[in-house]
Amino acid sequence: MEDRGISVSALLAQGLEFRVTHADFTYRAAATYGDILEIDTHVTARRASLRFHHLIRKTTERQVIVEGSATLVCVDTRGKVVRLPASLLAVSEERALTQHTVNTNTVANDRT
């Protein structure tokens, strides 16, 4: 969301938090050390929730590794469900699609 001009840290500073209410992922194939993966994320928004649709695949073969989604609800600091700010609703209207490439070799080395 940062690449769409929405700062999660700024939302947190405004007293908005996000809680995962549902996650569903299906693993289709293995990724191995050194694979370059492409991560596509599509965001849809409703009044008080965001749903992230993810598709992870090997860049070279276009083979799907994982697909799934996660739904997050927007709450205030007391945990009460609140409406999303207009800026987040606009992201969904844009049909925001982000794409990132990750080298599993780099990720593995960063964790050691």
N, C-alpha and C positions, 0 to 999 in steps of 0.2 A: 504494500500500500504506500510505502514511502516513495516509490517511483511515480506514484500518481499524486504526490503532494500532500499526502495525509500522514501526519506524524502520530504514531501510536503513543509515544511518550507525552505529546501535547494532550492527547485525549485522556491519558491517565492523570495528568496534572489538572485537568478539568473535572476530575472525579468520576470518569467513566472507566469501567473495567469490562473485560470480556471473559465469559465462562463457556467452556465447551459443554454442549448439551447432547451432542451426538457425533460419533466418528465411525466411519465405515470405509475400510480399505481392503482391497483384494490384491494379493501378491500373485503375479502371473509368471514371473521368471526371476532368476537370480542375477544380481549384479555382482561383479567380481572386482577385485583390486585392480585399479588402473582403468576401469571403464569410464567413459565420459557419458554423463547422463544429462538429459534435457528435462527440465521440470516446467510444465505448463500449468498455470493456475488461472481459473476463471472464478470471479466473485459475483455472487448475486446477493442482493439485500432485500430484506422485508422490513416491516416497521421497527422491530427491535432485534433483528438477528442478521448475521452474515453467514453465508454458506460458501465455503471454499471447495471448489472442485479441482482435484489434482490429477495429473497424468504424468508419470515419470517413465521415460523410455531411454534406451541406449541411442546415443546420437548417430552412430555409424550404421546400425542395422534397423533403426526405427522400431525395434522390438519393445513392446510395452512390458515394463518391469512391475509397476504398481499403478493402480488407479483407485481413486476413492474420493471421499468428501468429509468435511468437518463442518459442523454448525456451531456457531458461537452466539450467545445471547449477550446483549449490552445491559449492564447493570450499573447502578450508582454505588457509592461507597458503603451503603447499608445492605447491598445485595438485592435491591428492588429493581425489577426489570424496567428499563426506560427506553424511549424511542431513540433510534439512531440519529446522530446529527445529520443535517442536510448534506454535508460534504461526503459522508459515507453512502448515502442514498444515491448521490450523483455518480459515484464510482460504478455502481451497479447499472445505472442507466447508460453509461458509456460502454457497457459490456466489456469491462476491463479484463484484459488477458495479458498476463505477464509470462515471460519465458526466461529461464535461467539455465545456465550450463554449469555442471559440477563435475570435476574430475575426482573420482573416488580415491585416487592415489594421493591427491592433495589433501582431501578431507581426512583420510587415514593418518597422514603425516602430521596434520595439525593437532590430532588428538594424542600424539605420543610425546 
